Amino acid sequence: EKQKLRVEFFFDLVSPYSAFAFRVLQNYKTLWNLDITYRPVFLGGVMNASGNKPPGLLPARGGYMLKDIERNSDYYQLKLQYPENFPVSTLLVQRLLIVLFQEDANNKLEKGGVERFCENAWAGYWGGGGKDISKEEDLLQILKSTFPKLSEQQLQHYLKRASETDIKQTLTKNTEEAVARGAYGAPTPFWSLG
């Protein structure tokens, strides 16, 4: 039996590079025998704690990033484009991801549903879908399109749960752990055999 390659994938939906890396992990999950643990973080917190600066505050880096996103979008066939409302706060959506990953771990969501939610959120925000991933109403629309078999009441419950203290604490813990392990942006994957 081939040994699993474990990946802890610390990411934020505001990051186009998280979308690219996510696509690679999804495409090669079976071939590379990956055991992926998704760890949502708050990129603003990672950057603040590590002393990093957003690309838009560094003109040379910001200009390069626009071209790099275009090249990577073509290569990974993601069709990403710079959103008009970039950047937005991702506290709510990252907390919602924690709720969804917990539900998934308890087998309460269809297989691959959280991954589809991530893809739909990136498409809605970075793919020209006009969605604002900081707004509850847009997140509800993304949830509905991702999980059409779930009731609106259940989806509203997930959004409400995203504001509860334990979920907030989990996002803070993930963010602090990522920084303590050397993260300065998103995504940050950590690889190990086992």
N, C-alpha and C positions, 0 to 999 in steps of 0.2 A: 504494500500500500504506500503510495506516494505521500510524503509528509506535507501537511497543510502549511501554507504560508499565511501567517496571521497579519492582518492589517488593521490598525486603529486609524480611522480616517476622521481627523478633526476638520470640520468645514463649516462654512457660512454660505447661505444662499445668495448673499449679495455679491459674492466673488465669482467672476466668470471662470477663473482658474479652478475653482472648486467644481464647476460644471464640467470642464475638460477632464480633470482627473477622475471625476465620478464616472464619466463615459468610458474611460480606459478601464477602470475597475470592473464596470458592468460587462464590457466586451471581453475581458480576459479572465473573468472570475473562474470559469470552469477550466480553461486551458492552463492557467497558472495555479490551480488548486487553492484558491483564496478563501480564507475565512475572514470576512470583513465585519468589523464592528464600527458602526457609524456613530460619531461623537459630535453633535452640534455644538458650536462655540459662538460667542459673540465677537465678531471680528474687530469691532471698535474697542472692546476690552483687551483683546490680544495686542492690538497695535499700541494702545495707550500704555499697557504694562511693559511692553518690550521696547518702547521708545521709537517704534516705527512710525512712519507718516503715510497717509493715504497718497496714492499716485497723483491725484489732482493737485496736491500741494507742492509737487516737485515737477516743474514744467517739462524737463527732459524725459522723465519717467512717464509722465502722463501722455505725452505725445507718442512715445514708443508703445505704450500700452494699447492705444487705439489701433495701431497697425498690427500689433501682436494678437489682439482679440480677433481681428479680421482674418489673419492667417490661420490661427487655431480653429476658428469657426469653420473655415473651409476644410481644413484637414480632418476635423472630428465630425464634420457634417452636422453642426448644431445650429447654424444660422443665427448666431448671436449678434446683437447690435447694441450700441450704447443707449441705455434708457434715458429719456428726457429728465426723469426725476432721480438721477443717480447722484449721490448715494442716498439710501433711505435707512432708517433704523430697522434692524432685523430682530430686535428683542422678541417681539410677538411670534414671528414665524419660526425662529429658532426654538423658542419654548414649545410651540405647537409640534415641531419635529420631535422633541423629546417625548411629548404625549403620544404621538403616533408610533414612535419606536417602542415605547412601553406597551402600547396596545398590541403591536405586532408580536412582541416577545411573549405576550399572553395568548397568542393565536386568535385575537379578536378582529384581525383584518385579513383580507385576502392576500395570499402570497404575492410578494413583489409590489404591494400597494404603496408602501412608503417610498420606495424607489421611484415609482410612477409619480407620486406627489412631488418629489424633488424635481423630476424632469418637467412636470407641468408647471411648477413654480418658476423654474428657470426659463421655460418657454414663454410664460406669461410676463415675466419681468424683463429678461434679456433678449427674448426672441421676437420682440415687437408686438406682444400681445396686449400691451397697455395696462397690465396689472401692476398694482402697487402692493408689494408684499409686506408693507407695513400696515396696511389697512385691513381690518377684520372682514369687511364686506367682500373685498377681492379674494382674501384667503378662503372665505366660505364658498365662493364660486369655484376656486381651484379644488377645494375639497369635494364639492358636488360632482365635478367632472371626473375626479379621480376615483371616487367611491360612490358610484350611482346607486348601489344597492342599499346604502345606509340612509337612514332617515335624516331629515334636516335637524330634528331634535338631537340625534346622536352627534352630528357634526357640530352643532352649536355647543354641545357638552364638551367636545374636544377643545373648542376655542375658549370656553370658559375655564376649563381645566388648565390651559396654558398660562393663566394669570395666578394660579395658586402657588403658595409659598414653596412647597417642595419642588415644584417644577422650576421656579426661579432659582432656587438653590442648586439644582442639578446643572443648570446652564452656567451658573457662576463657577461651580466646581469644575466642570469640563473646561471652561475658559482658563481658570487658574492652573489646572493640571497641564494643559497644552503649553502655557507659557513656562511653567516650571520645567517642562521637558525640552524646551528650546524653541517653541513656536514663536514666530514674529509676524505671521500672516496666515492666510487660508488659501488653499488647504495645507494641512500639515499631516502627512501620513507617517506612522511609525510601523516598521516591519519587523517581524520576528518569526522564527521557525517554531513549530509546535502545534 
